[in-house]
Amino acid sequence: MADEHSPQAPGPRHISRKSLIQAALVAAPASLLLGGGAALARDHAPTADRPLTPTPYCTDGHETPEQIEGPYFKPNSPLRSSLVEPGTAGTRLTVTGFVFGLTCRPVAGALLDFWQADNAGVYDNTGFRFRGHQFTGADGAFRLETIVPGLYPGRTRHIHVKVQAPGEPVLTTQLYFPGEPGNSSDSLFDPRLLMTVSGDGSGRQGAFDFVLDVAGDPTDPPGGSWQPGTAYRVGDQVTYGGAAYVCLQAHTAVVGWEPPSTPALWRRAG
């Protein structure tokens, strides 16, 4: 089993977040960033072994980087979006975001399986405390209610996650917190996996968007976004069977006149 403490350089995969780190530093007040803007800037300061690399936009076509699973993953976690139970100790944390494909279209029905340490830095290896999975909605959005995980020797603060588009390979990675002193000494830390975090000790809000290595929209039903009874205008775009089409002539869609069978009305895009 992979050792979570073993050094591992970031793989060939690249980023997922939609906003540039530099833009966040300029636009976000320091009081809204966990640890303040100076701490976030320090985490991203170039060093001899880690030059400053801007976080690309989703439209750059690069997916979220992988990280090792570590020794604490357990399958068959419960279906739930909140890992907070009665009497849970720790600072409340809500993490929201989206799952996208390489074309930056949202992935509906994507599986996200989260696990993390508790407030004392301990993993529950007998039960399922601070473990749970959920699925994105039609808009590709997810919401996780949990706590800020505690620290344990050798690691900075982090949350583990597996993300999978329907029928596609699983991405295993970790999310990190800006402004953490342990970021600079954790051999697994990757600044491309930093969440944007705001709030204070009474409650914090994190944000992160995942980009999966899937082409187009892998979640389209057979008809995609094309719907019978819809009035389309010239230039409107739809998906059908995983392919994109452009409307050539204004019309109302009817069954039997789907885009692939009506070249007079629809032209395949690309």
Secondary structure, 3 states (H helix, E strand, C coil): CCCCCCCCCCCCCCCCCCCCHHHHHHHCCHHHCCCHHHHHHHHCCCCCCCCCCCCCCHHHCCCCCCCCCCCCCCCCCCECCECCCCCCCCCEEEEEEEEECCCCCECCCCEEEEECCCCCCCCCCCCCCCEEEEECCCCCEEEEEEECCCCCCCCCCEEEEEEECCCCCEEEEEEECCCCHHHHCCCCCCHHHECEEEEECCEEEEECCEECCCCCCCCCCCCCCCCCCCEECCCCEEEECCEEEEECCCEECCCCCCHHHCCCCEEECC
